[in-house]
Amino acid sequence: LQPAYQHFQFPLPPRSKFSEREESYLTLCDLAFHADWMSRLVAVNICFIFVRLVTLLADVSPKFGIVISTLAQGKENLANFLLLFFSVFLGFVVAFYFLFGTSIAELSTVGDSFLSSFTMVLGQEFIGDLTTADPYFSYMFYIPFMILFSFILANIFLSIIISAYNDEQLRIRDLAEDQDPVKRLISYGRTLLMDQLSKLGLRQFFMWQVIFVDKDTRRTNKDEVARLKAAQRKYLGIFSQELLA
């Protein structure tokens, strides 16, 4: 039966006990391997924890989760774009591997070529190495690659994200106040505060409420505005006639 756990104890056995020393070394290597994988799992788990935090904030209020909501709003366009992007991108990856893989270490395997090509999209300079490896075909592949990915497809991606973000902003803006828990909490706290201040008989706080808070209480008397405009036109007409006379 395999032990449920492993342990290692310092110091190592003396050199005279070669078999015990070798066994301790192998145990140490095995523990280091498991510790390495444990660190990777912890790192991935931490990322999932923060993603879960963002989703929980999105459930509290739509404004907190606008990043996830934006991605969900444009998921169809993003899926179509990513399919097109990687279809063309993989073609250039394989082309760079066959053309420059024997001369440039960063392009010596398909995986390295993929990473190096992606860093080129992000702005890393590779034209010097490419021209050294092949001065003729380097420009033929590098220039169309940069124009297509760094200018055209990158701006299409940004336009998809911006469009989805604007749509999500409009959707959040049209939400009623009772659909947003944060707005309900702020409204409840404001109402509770004004009730407490009204019980204290503070008149100035009522004025502050009417001016800055309850903006809907201020109404424009349209009939009075129309009467004042008519009077203004009348007096202007009389004044104009006096000037002409």
PAVORO-286654 format. One record per residue (C-alpha): residue number from 1; residue in one letter; y, x, z. Coordinates in Angstrom, 3 decimals. Layout:
<recs>
@roba->NUM	marfi->a	north->Y	east->X	up->Z .
...
</recs>
This chain:
<recs>
@roba->1	marfi->l	north->0.000	east->0.000	up->0.000 .
@roba->2	marfi->q	north->3.519	east->1.151	up->-0.789 .
@roba->3	marfi->p	north->5.839	east->1.485	up->2.233 .
@roba->4	marfi->a	north->8.498	east->-1.193	up->2.602 .
@roba->5	marfi->y	north->11.187	east->1.439	up->2.951 .
@roba->6	marfi->q	north->11.696	east->5.162	up->2.560 .
@roba->7	marfi->h	north->13.310	east->7.663	up->4.839 .
@roba->8	marfi->f	north->14.372	east->11.267	up->4.653 .
@roba->9	marfi->q	north->14.847	east->13.679	up->7.473 .
@roba->10	marfi->f	north->16.787	east->16.936	up->7.645 .
@roba->11	marfi->p	north->16.192	east->19.811	up->7.717 .
@roba->12	marfi->l	north->13.776	east->20.377	up->4.868 .
@roba->13	marfi->p	north->10.389	east->21.852	up->5.698 .
@roba->14	marfi->p	north->10.274	east->25.652	up->5.515 .
@roba->15	marfi->r	north->9.403	east->27.390	up->2.276 .
@roba->16	marfi->s	north->6.022	east->28.362	up->3.651 .
@roba->17	marfi->k	north->5.019	east->24.676	up->3.587 .
@roba->18	marfi->f	north->5.511	east->24.255	up->-0.119 .
@roba->19	marfi->s	north->3.659	east->20.937	up->-0.487 .
@roba->20	marfi->e	north->5.659	east->19.257	up->2.296 .
@roba->21	marfi->r	north->8.887	east->20.671	up->0.918 .
@roba->22	marfi->e	north->8.077	east->19.387	up->-2.574 .
@roba->23	marfi->e	north->7.224	east->15.956	up->-1.199 .
@roba->24	marfi->s	north->10.504	east->15.829	up->0.728 .
@roba->25	marfi->y	north->12.423	east->16.813	up->-2.407 .
@roba->26	marfi->l	north->10.759	east->14.075	up->-4.452 .
@roba->27	marfi->t	north->11.518	east->11.571	up->-1.717 .
@roba->28	marfi->l	north->15.152	east->12.673	up->-1.727 .
@roba->29	marfi->c	north->15.341	east->12.255	up->-5.524 .
@roba->30	marfi->d	north->13.832	east->8.791	up->-5.248 .
@roba->31	marfi->l	north->16.331	east->7.797	up->-2.561 .
@roba->32	marfi->a	north->19.207	east->9.151	up->-4.657 .
@roba->33	marfi->f	north->17.988	east->7.106	up->-7.624 .
@roba->34	marfi->h	north->17.887	east->3.908	up->-5.549 .
@roba->35	marfi->a	north->21.305	east->4.673	up->-4.026 .
@roba->36	marfi->d	north->22.740	east->5.135	up->-7.508 .
@roba->37	marfi->w	north->21.431	east->1.755	up->-8.636 .
@roba->38	marfi->m	north->22.611	east->0.164	up->-5.409 .
@roba->39	marfi->s	north->26.145	east->1.412	up->-6.123 .
@roba->40	marfi->r	north->26.009	east->-0.117	up->-9.597 .
@roba->41	marfi->l	north->24.792	east->-3.453	up->-8.271 .
@roba->42	marfi->v	north->27.520	east->-3.460	up->-5.621 .
@roba->43	marfi->a	north->30.169	east->-2.754	up->-8.285 .
@roba->44	marfi->v	north->28.918	east->-5.621	up->-10.473 .
@roba->45	marfi->n	north->28.731	east->-7.916	up->-7.460 .
@roba->46	marfi->i	north->32.326	east->-7.115	up->-6.511 .
@roba->47	marfi->c	north->33.468	east->-8.072	up->-10.015 .
@roba->48	marfi->f	north->31.623	east->-11.389	up->-9.762 .
@roba->49	marfi->i	north->33.179	east->-12.040	up->-6.361 .
@roba->50	marfi->f	north->36.700	east->-11.663	up->-7.739 .
@roba->51	marfi->v	north->35.847	east->-13.812	up->-10.770 .
@roba->52	marfi->r	north->34.583	east->-16.451	up->-8.364 .
@roba->53	marfi->l	north->37.833	east->-16.137	up->-6.414 .
@roba->54	marfi->v	north->39.820	east->-16.874	up->-9.570 .
@roba->55	marfi->t	north->37.665	east->-19.925	up->-10.324 .
@roba->56	marfi->l	north->38.183	east->-21.228	up->-6.787 .
@roba->57	marfi->l	north->41.937	east->-20.806	up->-7.138 .
@roba->58	marfi->a	north->41.740	east->-22.673	up->-10.441 .
@roba->59	marfi->d	north->40.083	east->-25.572	up->-8.615 .
@roba->60	marfi->v	north->42.904	east->-25.600	up->-6.053 .
@roba->61	marfi->s	north->45.704	east->-25.772	up->-8.610 .
@roba->62	marfi->p	north->45.783	east->-25.543	up->-12.441 .
@roba->63	marfi->k	north->48.634	east->-23.033	up->-12.258 .
@roba->64	marfi->f	north->46.504	east->-20.562	up->-10.314 .
@roba->65	marfi->g	north->43.709	east->-20.654	up->-12.882 .
@roba->66	marfi->i	north->45.819	east->-20.561	up->-16.014 .
@roba->67	marfi->v	north->44.058	east->-17.403	up->-17.285 .
@roba->68	marfi->i	north->40.619	east->-19.011	up->-17.241 .
@roba->69	marfi->s	north->42.058	east->-22.283	up->-18.509 .
@roba->70	marfi->t	north->43.718	east->-20.454	up->-21.394 .
@roba->71	marfi->l	north->40.411	east->-18.861	up->-22.418 .
@roba->72	marfi->a	north->38.695	east->-22.238	up->-22.158 .
@roba->73	marfi->q	north->41.472	east->-23.854	up->-24.219 .
@roba->74	marfi->g	north->41.020	east->-21.419	up->-27.100 .
@roba->75	marfi->k	north->37.265	east->-20.802	up->-26.810 .
@roba->76	marfi->e	north->36.444	east->-22.123	up->-30.278 .
@roba->77	marfi->n	north->39.065	east->-20.030	up->-32.041 .
@roba->78	marfi->l	north->38.127	east->-17.011	up->-29.924 .
@roba->79	marfi->a	north->34.434	east->-17.404	up->-30.782 .
@roba->80	marfi->n	north->35.195	east->-17.555	up->-34.513 .
@roba->81	marfi->f	north->37.527	east->-14.576	up->-34.238 .
@roba->82	marfi->l	north->35.037	east->-12.443	up->-32.288 .
@roba->83	marfi->l	north->32.305	east->-13.217	up->-34.806 .
@roba->84	marfi->l	north->34.552	east->-12.047	up->-37.649 .
@roba->85	marfi->f	north->35.820	east->-9.065	up->-35.673 .
@roba->86	marfi->f	north->32.423	east->-7.622	up->-34.761 .
@roba->87	marfi->s	north->30.949	east->-8.341	up->-38.180 .
@roba->88	marfi->v	north->33.545	east->-6.107	up->-39.817 .
@roba->89	marfi->f	north->33.733	east->-3.700	up->-36.891 .
@roba->90	marfi->l	north->30.008	east->-2.900	up->-36.914 .
@roba->91	marfi->g	north->30.239	east->-2.063	up->-40.610 .
@roba->92	marfi->f	north->32.874	east->0.586	up->-39.908 .
@roba->93	marfi->v	north->30.890	east->1.843	up->-36.898 .
@roba->94	marfi->v	north->27.818	east->2.526	up->-39.020 .
@roba->95	marfi->a	north->29.968	east->4.001	up->-41.806 .
@roba->96	marfi->f	north->31.647	east->6.438	up->-39.388 .
@roba->97	marfi->y	north->28.236	east->7.382	up->-37.993 .
@roba->98	marfi->f	north->26.787	east->8.251	up->-41.407 .
@roba->99	marfi->l	north->29.894	east->10.012	up->-42.690 .
@roba->100	marfi->f	north->30.995	east->12.030	up->-39.655 .
@roba->101	marfi->g	north->28.051	east->11.936	up->-37.230 .
@roba->102	marfi->t	north->26.842	east->15.424	up->-38.170 .
@roba->103	marfi->s	north->30.290	east->16.983	up->-37.664 .
@roba->104	marfi->i	north->31.892	east->15.087	up->-34.749 .
@roba->105	marfi->a	north->30.085	east->14.794	up->-31.417 .
@roba->106	marfi->e	north->31.855	east->11.517	up->-30.550 .
@roba->107	marfi->l	north->30.289	east->9.920	up->-33.661 .
@roba->108	marfi->s	north->26.859	east->11.571	up->-33.474 .
@roba->109	marfi->t	north->25.054	east->8.366	up->-32.403 .
@roba->110	marfi->v	north->25.600	east->4.706	up->-33.196 .
@roba->111	marfi->g	north->26.510	east->4.017	up->-29.563 .
@roba->112	marfi->d	north->29.025	east->6.868	up->-29.444 .
@roba->113	marfi->s	north->30.410	east->5.762	up->-32.801 .
@roba->114	marfi->f	north->30.885	east->2.247	up->-31.428 .
@roba->115	marfi->l	north->32.797	east->3.506	up->-28.374 .
@roba->116	marfi->s	north->34.882	east->5.968	up->-30.392 .
@roba->117	marfi->s	north->35.767	east->3.323	up->-32.986 .
@roba->118	marfi->f	north->36.801	east->0.935	up->-30.223 .
@roba->119	marfi->t	north->39.041	east->3.606	up->-28.691 .
@roba->120	marfi->m	north->40.596	east->4.087	up->-32.137 .
@roba->121	marfi->v	north->41.450	east->0.384	up->-32.158 .
@roba->122	marfi->l	north->43.101	east->0.873	up->-28.757 .
@roba->123	marfi->g	north->45.212	east->3.734	up->-30.094 .
@roba->124	marfi->q	north->43.293	east->6.978	up->-29.607 .
@roba->125	marfi->e	north->43.967	east->9.556	up->-32.325 .
@roba->126	marfi->f	north->40.951	east->10.682	up->-34.385 .
@roba->127	marfi->i	north->42.439	east->11.501	up->-37.763 .
@roba->128	marfi->g	north->42.491	east->15.248	up->-37.100 .
@roba->129	marfi->d	north->38.763	east->15.434	up->-36.396 .
@roba->130	marfi->l	north->37.979	east->13.154	up->-39.317 .
@roba->131	marfi->t	north->39.960	east->15.194	up->-41.834 .
@roba->132	marfi->t	north->38.340	east->18.385	up->-40.564 .
@roba->133	marfi->a	north->34.884	east->16.871	up->-41.077 .
@roba->134	marfi->d	north->35.614	east->15.325	up->-44.479 .
@roba->135	marfi->p	north->39.102	east->15.729	up->-45.976 .
@roba->136	marfi->y	north->38.420	east->13.278	up->-48.821 .
@roba->137	marfi->f	north->36.668	east->10.243	up->-47.365 .
@roba->138	marfi->s	north->38.394	east->10.400	up->-43.979 .
@roba->139	marfi->y	north->41.617	east->8.787	up->-45.221 .
@roba->140	marfi->m	north->39.664	east->6.333	up->-47.364 .
@roba->141	marfi->f	north->38.020	east->4.864	up->-44.243 .
@roba->142	marfi->y	north->40.521	east->5.611	up->-41.479 .
@roba->143	marfi->i	north->43.631	east->4.029	up->-43.019 .
@roba->144	marfi->p	north->42.012	east->0.653	up->-43.940 .
@roba->145	marfi->f	north->40.299	east->0.636	up->-40.530 .
@roba->146	marfi->m	north->43.590	east->1.047	up->-38.646 .
@roba->147	marfi->i	north->45.489	east->-1.445	up->-40.814 .
@roba->148	marfi->l	north->42.769	east->-4.086	up->-40.512 .
@roba->149	marfi->f	north->42.062	east->-3.792	up->-36.789 .
@roba->150	marfi->s	north->45.236	east->-2.432	up->-35.197 .
@roba->151	marfi->f	north->47.674	east->-4.586	up->-37.151 .
@roba->152	marfi->i	north->46.013	east->-7.647	up->-38.687 .
@roba->153	marfi->l	north->43.149	east->-8.610	up->-36.378 .
@roba->154	marfi->a	north->44.946	east->-7.530	up->-33.193 .
@roba->155	marfi->n	north->47.898	east->-9.802	up->-34.010 .
@roba->156	marfi->i	north->45.566	east->-12.677	up->-34.899 .
@roba->157	marfi->f	north->43.923	east->-12.264	up->-31.496 .
@roba->158	marfi->l	north->47.291	east->-12.319	up->-29.746 .
@roba->159	marfi->s	north->48.369	east->-15.419	up->-31.674 .
@roba->160	marfi->i	north->45.185	east->-17.247	up->-30.596 .
@roba->161	marfi->i	north->45.791	east->-16.356	up->-26.938 .
@roba->162	marfi->i	north->49.492	east->-17.272	up->-27.065 .
@roba->163	marfi->s	north->48.766	east->-20.603	up->-28.769 .
@roba->164	marfi->a	north->46.103	east->-21.467	up->-26.193 .
@roba->165	marfi->y	north->48.463	east->-20.423	up->-23.384 .
@roba->166	marfi->n	north->51.247	east->-22.660	up->-24.677 .
@roba->167	marfi->d	north->48.849	east->-25.604	up->-24.994 .
@roba->168	marfi->e	north->47.652	east->-25.043	up->-21.439 .
@roba->169	marfi->q	north->51.237	east->-24.834	up->-20.173 .
@roba->170	marfi->l	north->52.041	east->-28.169	up->-21.799 .
@roba->171	marfi->r	north->48.901	east->-29.728	up->-20.308 .
@roba->172	marfi->i	north->49.783	east->-28.504	up->-16.805 .
@roba->173	marfi->r	north->53.372	east->-29.680	up->-17.201 .
@roba->174	marfi->d	north->52.223	east->-33.195	up->-18.097 .
@roba->175	marfi->l	north->49.977	east->-33.491	up->-15.040 .
@roba->176	marfi->a	north->51.074	east->-36.023	up->-12.469 .
@roba->177	marfi->e	north->52.089	east->-34.744	up->-9.075 .
@roba->178	marfi->d	north->49.149	east->-36.413	up->-7.345 .
@roba->179	marfi->q	north->46.731	east->-34.435	up->-9.575 .
@roba->180	marfi->d	north->47.968	east->-31.095	up->-8.261 .
@roba->181	marfi->p	north->46.981	east->-30.413	up->-4.621 .
@roba->182	marfi->v	north->49.698	east->-27.799	up->-4.207 .
@roba->183	marfi->k	north->52.387	east->-30.220	up->-5.373 .
@roba->184	marfi->r	north->51.011	east->-32.891	up->-3.055 .
@roba->185	marfi->l	north->51.120	east->-30.464	up->-0.130 .
@roba->186	marfi->i	north->54.702	east->-29.423	up->-0.888 .
@roba->187	marfi->s	north->55.778	east->-33.041	up->-1.304 .
@roba->188	marfi->y	north->54.104	east->-34.034	up->1.941 .
@roba->189	marfi->g	north->55.710	east->-31.155	up->3.831 .
@roba->190	marfi->r	north->59.140	east->-31.958	up->2.416 .
@roba->191	marfi->t	north->58.811	east->-35.644	up->3.325 .
@roba->192	marfi->l	north->57.635	east->-34.776	up->6.839 .
@roba->193	marfi->l	north->60.545	east->-32.369	up->7.312 .
@roba->194	marfi->m	north->63.139	east->-34.911	up->6.172 .
@roba->195	marfi->d	north->61.626	east->-37.558	up->8.453 .
@roba->196	marfi->q	north->61.910	east->-35.250	up->11.428 .
@roba->197	marfi->l	north->65.490	east->-34.339	up->10.541 .
@roba->198	marfi->s	north->66.417	east->-37.997	up->10.107 .
@roba->199	marfi->k	north->65.152	east->-38.739	up->13.598 .
@roba->200	marfi->l	north->67.528	east->-36.100	up->14.939 .
@roba->201	marfi->g	north->70.433	east->-37.880	up->13.259 .
@roba->202	marfi->l	north->71.581	east->-34.935	up->11.182 .
@roba->203	marfi->r	north->73.784	east->-36.461	up->8.524 .
@roba->204	marfi->q	north->74.286	east->-33.256	up->6.569 .
@roba->205	marfi->f	north->70.573	east->-33.010	up->5.908 .
@roba->206	marfi->f	north->70.622	east->-36.481	up->4.366 .
@roba->207	marfi->m	north->73.364	east->-35.292	up->2.043 .
@roba->208	marfi->w	north->71.291	east->-32.203	up->1.174 .
@roba->209	marfi->q	north->68.316	east->-34.437	up->0.453 .
@roba->210	marfi->v	north->70.286	east->-36.687	up->-1.877 .
@roba->211	marfi->i	north->71.924	east->-33.815	up->-3.742 .
@roba->212	marfi->f	north->69.114	east->-31.278	up->-4.063 .
@roba->213	marfi->v	north->65.856	east->-33.088	up->-3.369 .
@roba->214	marfi->d	north->66.015	east->-36.721	up->-4.408 .
@roba->215	marfi->k	north->67.622	east->-36.120	up->-7.762 .
@roba->216	marfi->d	north->66.333	east->-39.440	up->-9.011 .
@roba->217	marfi->t	north->68.623	east->-41.264	up->-6.563 .
@roba->218	marfi->r	north->71.632	east->-40.255	up->-8.623 .
@roba->219	marfi->r	north->72.156	east->-42.779	up->-11.392 .
@roba->220	marfi->t	north->74.766	east->-42.915	up->-14.127 .
@roba->221	marfi->n	north->76.626	east->-46.203	up->-14.507 .
@roba->222	marfi->k	north->76.609	east->-46.585	up->-18.283 .
@roba->223	marfi->d	north->78.965	east->-49.575	up->-18.261 .
@roba->224	marfi->e	north->81.508	east->-47.619	up->-16.269 .
@roba->225	marfi->v	north->81.190	east->-44.639	up->-18.605 .
@roba->226	marfi->a	north->81.705	east->-46.903	up->-21.634 .
@roba->227	marfi->r	north->84.782	east->-48.485	up->-20.015 .
@roba->228	marfi->l	north->86.302	east->-45.080	up->-19.259 .
@roba->229	marfi->k	north->85.663	east->-43.850	up->-22.810 .
@roba->230	marfi->a	north->87.301	east->-46.979	up->-24.259 .
@roba->231	marfi->a	north->90.322	east->-46.473	up->-22.008 .
@roba->232	marfi->q	north->90.459	east->-42.848	up->-23.057 .
@roba->233	marfi->r	north->90.457	east->-43.762	up->-26.745 .
@roba->234	marfi->k	north->93.143	east->-46.410	up->-26.097 .
@roba->235	marfi->y	north->95.472	east->-44.023	up->-24.335 .
@roba->236	marfi->l	north->94.895	east->-41.346	up->-26.959 .
@roba->237	marfi->g	north->95.827	east->-43.829	up->-29.654 .
@roba->238	marfi->i	north->99.030	east->-44.792	up->-27.880 .
@roba->239	marfi->f	north->99.893	east->-41.145	up->-27.336 .
@roba->240	marfi->s	north->99.277	east->-40.372	up->-31.015 .
@roba->241	marfi->q	north->101.550	east->-43.227	up->-32.119 .
@roba->242	marfi->e	north->104.331	east->-41.993	up->-29.837 .
@roba->243	marfi->l	north->104.038	east->-38.539	up->-31.313 .
@roba->244	marfi->l	north->104.221	east->-39.889	up->-34.874 .
@roba->245	marfi->a	north->107.249	east->-41.993	up->-33.996 .
</recs>
